Amino acid sequence: MNPPQPIADTQAIFKSITPLRKHRKLLRDGSGGAVWPENVEEIFLQGLREYWESPWATYSGRGRSRYRNQYLVDYLASQNIQRTKKQVASHIQVLRNMLKGEPEYNLVAGADELFQDSVKVEDHQLLTIDDDVSSASNSPPDQLHEFPPSPGESTSPAFPGLSYSPTSPPLLYPRHRRLPTSKTSTPLRFPNRAVTFTLLAEGMTPFIVNLDKLVAPAALPSRTHPLTLRLRLSVPAADDPRAPQTMHGFFASVRLAAIWSEHAKVFTRVYDPAGQCAPQAEAGPLHASNIDLGTVLAELPESTLTRAHWCDPTTQTTITQQVVVDDAVLLFVVYDLDRRAHSMPSVEFVSFQKYAGSSEARASAAPAPVQHQQQQQQPQTAQMYYYTSYIPPTTSSSLSAALNPI
């Protein structure tokens, strides 16, 4: 397999940290080479970026991650670089000290550190769903499911502020209309951001997340940090006679604070139960469907997500989508496909966090992350969710507020 190409232009990034490098440790094979020479460190940092853009990414306090170190060991091995988990963990700590104050610090920071800004405490911390704060499911509307689900699929009323909009767009299969991408479009004066995110499916009420209520937008001209959302999609089996006959998948749309000046693309990647990524990412343009008071509602292109009803459960279990507008990542979404005898489609909010990958991206690049080999420490049956030891107050209303339609 050819090594993946980076999304971002890494040359400018590495210039900022190279002068700080003081590698004293040498390899023990007698070669006299450094454990982390500059070329290996560049590959190491690229591996960190691809880890945060994979469905295995998790946060915990002070940058610790359950699967990150093994992912990096496998990533380096794919580049013919052999390092142990202990060496990787040690170098993560070196980078934490080295990158303090640098834009790349978010690659090694913990959730508590990334959210050290002027955002309300109840809004800004990574959500851990437990018995006190249950995730909200939108199907059926009168029933809300706890997360994680018990073997008996017990339910309880949660988020009394949760509501559903009967006036949401009725189009289940949107008419994709291309937006002119010439430079005659209104130029961007300030950084763009994603405002709301919506999912539609046949037989399901619209699922809407107000992103501005998850994390308050930054005051202009500062850039609002993009978010990563994790959602669980209940997908009826392809041969289930109770499922909506016209269902094919889920259709997503995003409302942006402003129209794009040059281009807007979405990169879709598919993973199997073992964490193997499909060789090629799907890339397609955003399609503007409505412009209102300067904001634009844009529909994501057709992809594996819109065909999720027909996905092979043995090879297609997780989907990720990266929304890139004018070379900046505005939103990253992870979808876990759940086919446990559901007759109707539904969406369940699992968690959110600040996007930890490189915020600047080249929209022309569509690489597939390195294939992550599962080890015994990470069984294939493991559930990959954004659990964290950094738990927000249970009195938080940020999630219920965010799930209320505008």
VOGU-812479 format. One record per residue (C-alpha): residue number from 1; x, y, z; residue in one letter. Coordinates in nm, 3 decimals. Each point is the difference from the previous one (the first is absolute). Layout:
REM VOGU-812479
   k      c1      c2      c3 r
 NUM       X       Y       Z A
...
***
This chain:
REM VOGU-812479
   k      c1      c2      c3 r
   1   0.000   0.000   0.000 M
   2   0.128   0.342  -0.093 N
   3   0.059   0.229   0.297 P
   4  -0.282   0.253   0.047 P
   5   0.059   0.356  -0.109 Q
   6  -0.065   0.273   0.257 P
   7  -0.302   0.227  -0.031 I
   8   0.183   0.304   0.127 A
   9   0.315   0.163  -0.127 D
  10   0.232  -0.132   0.268 T
  11   0.311   0.192  -0.101 Q
  12  -0.109   0.325   0.163 A
  13  -0.114  -0.188   0.308 I
  14   0.329  -0.176   0.060 F
  15   0.198   0.322  -0.033 K
  16  -0.158   0.126   0.319 S
  17   0.115  -0.294   0.213 I
  18   0.328  -0.109  -0.159 T
  19   0.215   0.258   0.189 P
  20  -0.134  -0.138   0.329 L
  21   0.108  -0.357  -0.068 R
  22   0.278  -0.126   0.228 K
  23   0.014  -0.375  -0.040 H
  24   0.245  -0.164   0.238 R
  25  -0.116  -0.362  -0.009 K
  26   0.166  -0.236  -0.247 L
  27  -0.117  -0.330  -0.141 L
  28   0.127  -0.302   0.190 R
  29   0.092  -0.193  -0.314 D
  30   0.349   0.152  -0.002 G
  31  -0.066   0.205  -0.313 S
  32   0.048   0.329   0.183 G
  33  -0.321   0.139  -0.148 G
  34  -0.246   0.208   0.199 A
  35  -0.327  -0.156   0.110 V
  36  -0.195   0.298  -0.133 W
  37   0.190   0.169  -0.285 P
  38  -0.178   0.281  -0.181 E
  39  -0.131  -0.212  -0.289 N
  40  -0.147  -0.258   0.241 V
  41  -0.154   0.275   0.211 E
  42  -0.176   0.140  -0.306 E
  43  -0.151  -0.343  -0.067 I
  44  -0.091  -0.030   0.368 F
  45  -0.190   0.331  -0.004 L
  46  -0.178  -0.096  -0.321 Q
  47  -0.103  -0.322   0.171 G
  48  -0.148   0.204   0.285 L
  49  -0.203   0.205  -0.249 R
  50  -0.136  -0.310  -0.169 E
  51  -0.080  -0.155   0.337 Y
  52  -0.223   0.296   0.089 W
  53  -0.173  -0.035  -0.338 E
  54  -0.069  -0.371   0.056 S
  55  -0.298  -0.156   0.185 P
  56   0.239  -0.131   0.267 W
  57   0.070   0.346   0.142 A
  58  -0.086   0.046   0.368 T
  59   0.077   0.266   0.257 Y
  60   0.091  -0.015   0.364 S
  61   0.170   0.227   0.251 G
  62   0.342   0.143  -0.089 R
  63   0.001  -0.147  -0.348 G
  64  -0.010  -0.368   0.096 R
  65  -0.175  -0.221  -0.253 S
  66  -0.097  -0.362   0.024 R
  67   0.094  -0.100  -0.354 Y
  68   0.225   0.281  -0.121 R
  69   0.338  -0.153   0.088 N
  70  -0.077  -0.332  -0.170 Q
  71  -0.132   0.189  -0.302 Y
  72   0.328   0.192  -0.024 L
  73   0.207  -0.319   0.036 V
  74  -0.193  -0.149  -0.292 D
  75   0.022   0.324  -0.199 Y
  76   0.379   0.019   0.038 L
  77   0.029  -0.369  -0.090 A
  78  -0.188   0.070  -0.324 S
  79   0.282   0.246  -0.079 Q
  80   0.266  -0.265   0.085 N
  81   0.078   0.169   0.333 I
  82   0.003  -0.230   0.302 Q
  83  -0.077   0.161   0.336 R
  84  -0.153  -0.142   0.318 T
  85  -0.308   0.128   0.182 K
  86   0.227   0.111   0.284 K
  87   0.213   0.206  -0.240 Q
  88  -0.313   0.152  -0.152 V
  89  -0.145   0.088   0.341 A
  90   0.328   0.159   0.108 S
  91   0.020   0.209  -0.316 H
  92  -0.359   0.120   0.046 I
  93   0.111   0.154   0.330 Q
  94   0.301   0.159  -0.172 V
  95  -0.232   0.152  -0.261 L
  96  -0.235   0.131   0.268 R
  97   0.286   0.207   0.140 N
  98   0.140   0.089  -0.342 M
  99  -0.326   0.117  -0.154 L
 100  -0.129   0.218   0.285 K
 101  -0.134   0.318  -0.158 G
 102   0.021  -0.144  -0.354 E
 103  -0.305  -0.067  -0.222 P
 104   0.094  -0.369  -0.011 E
 105  -0.044  -0.038   0.377 Y
 106  -0.358  -0.116  -0.055 N
 107   0.142  -0.326  -0.139 L
 108   0.129  -0.100   0.345 V
 109  -0.225   0.204   0.231 A
 110  -0.278  -0.140   0.214 G
 111  -0.364   0.103  -0.020 A
 112   0.034   0.208   0.317 D
 113   0.288   0.197  -0.154 E
 114  -0.161   0.054  -0.341 L
 115  -0.302   0.158   0.162 F
 116   0.191   0.252   0.210 Q
 117  -0.166   0.299  -0.161 D
 118  -0.288   0.235   0.072 S
 119  -0.277  -0.258  -0.032 V
 120  -0.249  -0.089   0.272 K
 121   0.107  -0.302   0.204 V
 122  -0.321  -0.188  -0.064 E
 123   0.035   0.050  -0.377 D
 124   0.364  -0.057  -0.067 H
 125   0.097  -0.336   0.143 Q
 126  -0.008  -0.332  -0.178 L
 127  -0.327  -0.172   0.070 L
 128  -0.001  -0.340   0.164 T
 129  -0.343  -0.156  -0.017 I
 130  -0.096  -0.175   0.325 D
 131  -0.308  -0.072   0.210 D
 132  -0.045   0.367   0.086 D
 133   0.051   0.145  -0.346 V
 134  -0.158  -0.219  -0.264 S
 135   0.052   0.035  -0.372 S
 136  -0.296   0.102  -0.208 A
 137  -0.146  -0.213  -0.274 S
 138  -0.242   0.147  -0.250 N
 139  -0.193  -0.310  -0.096 S
 140  -0.262  -0.058   0.115 P
 141  -0.056   0.357   0.129 P
 142  -0.183  -0.106   0.317 D
 143   0.275  -0.235   0.113 Q
 144   0.357   0.087   0.097 L
 145   0.273  -0.259   0.044 H
 146   0.273   0.003   0.262 E
 147   0.364  -0.044  -0.098 F
 148   0.160  -0.244   0.029 P
 149  -0.307  -0.222  -0.059 P
 150  -0.070  -0.285   0.237 S
 151  -0.042  -0.352  -0.141 P
 152  -0.372   0.048   0.031 G
 153   0.003   0.337  -0.179 E
 154  -0.148   0.181   0.301 S
 155  -0.120   0.352  -0.062 T
 156  -0.056   0.305   0.213 S
 157  -0.121   0.354  -0.067 P
 158   0.298   0.229  -0.035 A
 159   0.065   0.356  -0.113 F
 160  -0.348   0.142   0.060 P
 161   0.098   0.294  -0.218 G
 162   0.047  -0.224  -0.303 L
 163  -0.248   0.069  -0.276 S
 164  -0.043  -0.071  -0.368 Y
 165  -0.085   0.239  -0.274 S
 166  -0.307  -0.077  -0.213 P
 167   0.108   0.279  -0.230 T
 168   0.334  -0.157  -0.088 S
 169   0.070  -0.037  -0.372 P
 170  -0.228  -0.277  -0.134 P
 171   0.237  -0.098  -0.278 L
 172   0.138  -0.342   0.085 L
 173   0.205  -0.028  -0.316 Y
 174   0.120   0.356  -0.055 P
 175   0.029   0.153  -0.341 R
 176   0.370   0.068  -0.014 H
 177   0.056   0.333  -0.166 R
 178   0.355   0.101  -0.067 R
 179   0.119   0.332   0.131 L
 180   0.217   0.206  -0.235 P
 181   0.353  -0.021   0.133 T
 182   0.151   0.283  -0.201 S
 183   0.158   0.296   0.172 K
 184  -0.313   0.206  -0.074 T
 185  -0.145  -0.144   0.324 S
 186  -0.006   0.221   0.305 T
 187   0.353  -0.004   0.144 P
 188   0.053  -0.115   0.357 L
 189   0.109   0.276   0.233 R
 190   0.003  -0.209   0.316 F
 191   0.063  -0.367   0.076 P
 192  -0.298  -0.221  -0.081 N
 193  -0.159  -0.250   0.239 R
 194  -0.266  -0.272   0.010 A
 195  -0.314   0.119   0.184 V
 196  -0.239  -0.298  -0.009 T
 197   0.013  -0.361  -0.119 F
 198  -0.304  -0.200  -0.117 T
 199  -0.065  -0.365  -0.090 L
 200  -0.307  -0.127  -0.188 L
 201  -0.117  -0.351  -0.085 A
 202  -0.321  -0.157  -0.124 E
 203  -0.228  -0.079   0.295 G
 204   0.196   0.216   0.248 M
 205  -0.060   0.347   0.138 T
 206   0.285   0.243  -0.085 P
 207   0.296  -0.010   0.238 F
 208   0.146   0.350   0.055 I
 209   0.302   0.110   0.204 V
 210   0.059   0.368   0.072 N
 211   0.381   0.010   0.001 L
 212   0.010   0.355   0.137 D
 213  -0.166  -0.127   0.319 K
 214   0.253  -0.279   0.045 L
 215   0.291   0.246  -0.005 V
 216  -0.057   0.374  -0.015 A
 217   0.139   0.153  -0.322 P
 218   0.311   0.213   0.033 A
 219  -0.029   0.375  -0.040 A
 220   0.103   0.117  -0.346 L
 221   0.255   0.019  -0.146 P
 222   0.116  -0.300   0.206 S
 223  -0.067  -0.343  -0.146 R
 224  -0.249  -0.232   0.172 T
 225   0.161  -0.335   0.068 H
 226  -0.173  -0.276  -0.203 P
 227  -0.170  -0.289   0.177 L
 228   0.000  -0.378  -0.031 T
 229  -0.341  -0.163   0.044 L
 230  -0.054  -0.369   0.065 R
 231  -0.340  -0.143  -0.091 L
 232  -0.149  -0.348   0.011 R
 233  -0.223  -0.079  -0.297 L
 234  -0.258  -0.275   0.043 S
 235  -0.028  -0.161  -0.343 V
 236  -0.271  -0.257  -0.084 P
 237   0.121  -0.320  -0.161 A
 238  -0.025   0.000  -0.378 A
 239  -0.245  -0.292   0.008 D
 240  -0.217   0.130   0.286 D
 241  -0.360   0.017  -0.130 P
 242  -0.090   0.249   0.275 R
 243   0.252   0.259  -0.120 A
 244  -0.115   0.291  -0.219 P
 245  -0.007  -0.132  -0.355 Q
 246   0.148   0.318  -0.144 T
 247   0.286   0.034   0.249 M
 248   0.353   0.002  -0.141 H
 249   0.207   0.184   0.260 G
 250   0.049   0.325   0.187 F
 251   0.019   0.343  -0.161 F
 252   0.204   0.264   0.178 A
 253   0.006   0.377  -0.028 S
 254   0.193   0.274   0.176 V
 255  -0.075   0.369   0.042 R
 256   0.307   0.220  -0.035 L
 257   0.043   0.351   0.136 A
 258   0.094   0.126  -0.348 A
 259   0.019  -0.112  -0.360 I
 260   0.334  -0.138  -0.113 W
 261   0.222   0.207  -0.223 S
 262   0.161  -0.274  -0.210 E
 263  -0.087  -0.359   0.089 H
 264  -0.176  -0.221   0.255 A
 265   0.055  -0.375   0.007 K
 266  -0.083  -0.303   0.211 V
 267   0.233  -0.298   0.043 F
 268  -0.170  -0.326   0.099 T
 269   0.191  -0.303   0.128 R
 270  -0.130  -0.348   0.089 V
 271   0.143  -0.242   0.261 Y
 272  -0.061  -0.370   0.062 D
 273  -0.039  -0.163   0.346 P
 274   0.378  -0.050   0.025 A
 275   0.068   0.370  -0.055 G
 276   0.124  -0.042  -0.357 Q
 277  -0.072   0.305  -0.214 C
 278  -0.116  -0.034  -0.360 A
 279   0.292   0.081  -0.234 P
 280  -0.163   0.305  -0.158 Q
 281  -0.192   0.283   0.164 A
 282  -0.318   0.122  -0.167 E
 283   0.019   0.369  -0.085 A
 284  -0.283   0.223  -0.114 G
 285  -0.109   0.365   0.012 P
 286  -0.244   0.159   0.240 L
 287  -0.320   0.112  -0.175 H
 288  -0.158   0.328   0.111 A
 289  -0.379  -0.033   0.028 S
 290  -0.096   0.317   0.189 N
 291   0.162   0.332   0.091 I
 292  -0.161   0.196   0.282 D
 293   0.136   0.318   0.162 L
 294   0.351  -0.084  -0.113 G
 295   0.000  -0.359   0.127 T
 296  -0.017  -0.287  -0.246 V
 297  -0.165  -0.341   0.037 L
 298   0.213  -0.252  -0.187 A
 299  -0.078  -0.365  -0.070 E
 300   0.277  -0.256   0.026 L
 301   0.057  -0.202  -0.319 P
 302  -0.120  -0.354  -0.060 E
 303   0.235  -0.250   0.159 S
 304   0.007  -0.325   0.196 T
 305  -0.205   0.185   0.265 L
 306  -0.291   0.051  -0.240 T
 307   0.019  -0.373  -0.085 R
 308   0.045  -0.120   0.360 A
 309  -0.307  -0.228  -0.018 H
 310   0.186  -0.216  -0.251 W
 311   0.342  -0.002   0.169 C
 312   0.161  -0.338   0.059 D
 313  -0.001  -0.048   0.382 P
 314   0.316  -0.212  -0.023 T
 315   0.209   0.266  -0.175 T
 316  -0.170   0.337   0.058 Q
 317  -0.069   0.087   0.365 T
 318   0.133   0.354   0.048 T
 319  -0.015   0.306  -0.225 I
 320   0.179   0.332   0.045 T
 321  -0.065   0.327  -0.183 Q
 322   0.228   0.304  -0.005 Q
 323  -0.149   0.331  -0.116 V
 324   0.269   0.222  -0.155 V
 325  -0.088   0.355  -0.108 V
 326   0.259   0.226  -0.163 D
 327   0.285  -0.222   0.125 D
 328  -0.125   0.000   0.362 A
 329  -0.162  -0.292   0.185 V
 330  -0.334   0.121   0.140 L
 331  -0.148  -0.329   0.126 L
 332   0.094  -0.366   0.048 F
 333  -0.269  -0.264   0.058 V
 334   0.040  -0.365   0.101 V
 335  -0.296  -0.233  -0.064 Y
 336  -0.019  -0.343   0.165 D
 337  -0.244  -0.225  -0.188 L
 338  -0.219  -0.207   0.234 D
 339  -0.202  -0.284  -0.153 R
 340  -0.134  -0.167   0.314 R
 341  -0.351  -0.093  -0.121 A
 342  -0.117   0.358  -0.055 H
 343  -0.304   0.024  -0.228 S
 344   0.012   0.379  -0.025 M
 345   0.297   0.233  -0.050 P
 346   0.105   0.231   0.282 S
 347   0.293   0.214   0.113 V
 348   0.153   0.005   0.347 E
 349   0.241   0.271   0.117 F
 350   0.302  -0.169   0.160 V
 351   0.248   0.280   0.067 S
 352   0.175   0.311  -0.125 F
 353   0.345   0.154   0.039 Q
 354   0.217   0.260  -0.162 K
 355   0.148  -0.122  -0.327 Y
 356   0.360  -0.096   0.077 A
 357   0.130  -0.048  -0.353 G
 358   0.161   0.268  -0.211 S
 359  -0.261   0.274  -0.049 S
 360   0.161   0.115  -0.322 E
 361  -0.048  -0.245  -0.285 A
 362   0.054  -0.025  -0.371 R
 363  -0.340  -0.065  -0.148 A
 364   0.161  -0.157  -0.307 S
 365   0.150  -0.283   0.203 A
 366  -0.205  -0.303   0.095 A
 367   0.228  -0.248   0.173 P
 368  -0.107  -0.310   0.186 A
 369   0.142  -0.032   0.349 P
 370   0.250  -0.275   0.063 V
 371  -0.158  -0.339   0.051 Q
 372   0.002  -0.068   0.370 H
 373   0.085  -0.359   0.090 Q
 374  -0.196  -0.122   0.302 Q
 375   0.207  -0.151   0.277 Q
 376  -0.096  -0.229   0.285 Q
 377  -0.017   0.305   0.226 Q
 378  -0.282   0.131  -0.221 Q
 379  -0.246  -0.280  -0.081 P
 380  -0.222   0.036  -0.304 Q
 381  -0.311  -0.009   0.217 T
 382   0.102   0.307   0.198 A
 383  -0.240   0.295  -0.010 Q
 384   0.184   0.316  -0.105 M
 385  -0.162   0.303   0.162 Y
 386   0.130   0.329   0.128 Y
 387   0.010  -0.097   0.365 Y
 388   0.203   0.224   0.227 T
 389   0.086   0.040   0.363 S
 390  -0.063   0.374  -0.036 Y
 391  -0.375   0.006   0.074 I
 392  -0.210   0.319  -0.025 P
 393  -0.252   0.094   0.271 P
 394  -0.322  -0.199  -0.029 T
 395  -0.195   0.326   0.027 T
 396   0.123   0.098  -0.345 S
 397  -0.271   0.098  -0.244 S
 398   0.236   0.051  -0.292 S
 399  -0.081  -0.326  -0.179 L
 400  -0.377   0.026   0.035 S
 401   0.019   0.361  -0.116 A
 402   0.214  -0.098  -0.296 A
 403  -0.246  -0.269  -0.106 L
 404  -0.293   0.241  -0.002 N
 405  -0.073   0.119  -0.354 P
 406   0.045   0.370  -0.069 I
***
